[in-house]
Amino acid sequence: MTDAPPGTKTRELTLVRVFDAPRELVFQAWTDPAHFAGWYGPRGFTTPLSKIAMDPRPGGAWSACMVRDDDGTECHSHGVYLEFSAPARLVFSWTIDGGPEEESLITIDLADLGGKTKMTFTQSGFLTEGERADVEAGWTETLVKLAERMGK
């Protein structure tokens, strides 16, 4: 597969997970700093509550700073909420400092499975397949941490 021409965003990442938790709790995990701090970031990173800011409403900003456990290196991410439909859907922009140069779009759709929740995570806006693959590895680890927090 070849890279897209400059300025063209074609690649998309979709991850589907089922959590043993009610939809409202999974939605809170994405929008409440106290919950977010418990799982955001791949293994080897911690996201301190003091380094998270969230204004969860359309047009509200969010930011988080993951800290590498072994050396304290900080990794900042941020964006703006575009859609906030509790507890079913959340759409926000996502930029990670020092990562992909372009802002991407994340959509979280949550389906109620009678006490469990099916989450469909979609991120779009990648310029290259390599960029998408790198981000997929990070989100895959991060969502394992979310599953652990939600009880699988």
C-alpha positions as CSV (number, residue, x, y, z in Angstrom):
1,M,0.0,0.0,0.0
2,T,1.3,3.5,-0.8
3,D,1.1,6.6,1.2
4,A,-1.7,9.1,0.3
5,P,-0.8,12.3,-1.6
6,P,0.1,15.2,0.7
7,G,-3.0,16.7,2.3
8,T,-5.1,13.6,1.6
9,K,-6.5,11.8,4.6
10,T,-7.8,8.3,3.7
11,R,-6.8,5.8,6.4
12,E,-9.1,4.8,9.2
13,L,-8.7,2.7,12.3
14,T,-11.6,0.8,13.9
15,L,-11.4,-1.2,17.1
16,V,-14.4,-3.0,18.6
17,R,-14.4,-4.1,22.2
18,V,-17.1,-5.5,24.6
19,F,-16.8,-4.4,28.2
20,D,-18.4,-6.0,31.2
21,A,-19.8,-2.7,32.4
22,P,-22.9,-0.6,31.7
23,R,-22.7,1.9,28.9
24,E,-23.0,4.9,31.3
25,L,-19.8,3.8,33.0
26,V,-17.9,3.3,29.8
27,F,-19.0,6.7,28.6
28,Q,-17.8,8.2,32.0
29,A,-14.4,6.5,31.5
30,W,-14.0,8.7,28.4
31,T,-15.3,12.0,29.9
32,D,-14.5,12.1,33.6
33,P,-10.9,12.9,34.4
34,A,-10.9,10.7,37.5
35,H,-11.8,7.7,35.3
36,F,-9.6,8.7,32.4
37,A,-6.5,8.9,34.6
38,G,-6.9,5.3,35.5
39,W,-6.5,3.9,32.0
40,Y,-5.4,6.5,29.3
41,G,-2.1,5.6,27.7
42,P,-0.3,2.4,26.6
43,R,1.5,0.1,29.1
44,G,4.5,1.9,30.6
45,F,2.7,5.3,30.8
46,T,0.6,6.9,33.5
47,T,-1.7,9.8,33.1
48,P,-1.9,11.8,36.4
49,L,-5.2,13.3,37.2
50,S,-3.4,16.6,37.7
51,K,-2.4,16.6,34.0
52,I,-6.0,16.1,32.6
53,A,-8.4,18.9,31.6
54,M,-11.8,18.2,30.2
55,D,-14.8,20.4,29.3
56,P,-17.0,17.6,27.9
57,R,-19.5,19.4,25.7
58,P,-19.6,20.3,22.0
59,G,-16.9,22.9,21.5
60,G,-15.2,22.1,24.8
61,A,-11.5,21.4,24.9
62,W,-9.7,18.4,26.4
63,S,-6.1,17.7,27.1
64,A,-4.1,15.0,28.8
65,C,-0.4,14.4,29.5
66,M,0.9,10.8,29.7
67,V,4.1,10.3,31.6
68,R,6.5,7.5,30.7
69,D,7.0,5.4,33.9
70,D,10.7,4.7,33.4
71,D,12.1,8.2,32.7
72,G,9.3,10.8,33.2
73,T,9.1,11.8,29.5
74,E,5.8,13.6,28.9
75,C,3.5,13.0,26.0
76,H,0.8,15.6,25.5
77,S,-2.5,15.0,23.6
78,H,-5.4,17.4,23.1
79,G,-8.5,18.2,21.1
80,V,-12.0,19.5,21.0
81,Y,-15.3,17.7,21.6
82,L,-17.4,17.9,18.5
83,E,-20.3,15.7,19.6
84,F,-21.4,14.7,23.1
85,S,-24.5,12.4,23.2
86,A,-24.3,10.7,26.6
87,P,-24.1,7.8,27.0
88,A,-24.2,6.6,23.3
89,R,-21.7,8.7,21.3
90,L,-18.7,10.9,21.6
91,V,-16.8,12.6,18.8
92,F,-13.6,14.6,19.4
93,S,-10.5,15.8,17.6
94,W,-7.2,14.3,18.7
95,T,-3.6,15.5,18.3
96,I,-0.6,14.1,20.0
97,D,2.4,16.4,20.3
98,G,5.4,14.9,18.7
99,G,3.2,12.3,16.9
100,P,1.4,12.5,13.6
101,E,1.4,16.1,12.3
102,E,-2.2,16.1,11.4
103,E,-5.2,16.3,13.7
104,S,-7.4,13.2,13.5
105,L,-11.0,12.5,14.5
106,I,-12.1,9.9,17.1
107,T,-15.6,8.6,17.3
108,I,-16.8,6.4,20.2
109,D,-20.1,4.6,19.7
110,L,-21.4,2.7,22.7
111,A,-24.2,0.1,22.3
112,D,-26.0,-1.3,25.3
113,L,-25.8,-5.1,25.5
114,G,-27.9,-5.5,28.7
115,G,-25.3,-4.7,31.3
116,K,-22.4,-5.0,29.0
117,T,-21.2,-2.4,26.4
118,K,-20.1,-2.8,22.9
119,M,-17.7,0.0,22.0
120,T,-16.8,0.9,18.4
121,F,-13.8,3.1,18.4
122,T,-13.0,4.8,15.0
123,Q,-10.1,7.2,14.3
124,S,-9.8,8.8,10.9
125,G,-7.4,11.3,9.4
126,F,-4.2,9.4,9.0
127,L,-1.9,10.5,6.1
128,T,0.1,7.2,5.9
129,E,-0.5,3.6,6.7
130,G,2.6,3.6,8.9
131,E,1.1,6.5,11.0
132,R,-2.2,4.5,11.3
133,A,-0.3,1.3,12.4
134,D,1.7,3.2,15.1
135,V,-1.5,4.7,16.5
136,E,-3.3,1.4,16.4
137,A,-0.5,-0.2,18.6
138,G,-0.9,2.5,21.2
139,W,-4.7,2.4,21.3
140,T,-4.7,-1.4,21.4
141,E,-2.6,-1.4,24.6
142,T,-4.7,1.5,26.0
143,L,-8.0,-0.2,25.4
144,V,-6.6,-3.3,27.3
145,K,-6.1,-1.0,30.3
146,L,-9.7,0.3,29.9
147,A,-11.0,-3.2,29.7
148,E,-9.2,-4.1,33.0
149,R,-10.7,-1.0,34.6
150,M,-14.2,-1.9,33.4
151,G,-13.8,-5.6,34.5
152,K,-13.1,-6.9,31.0
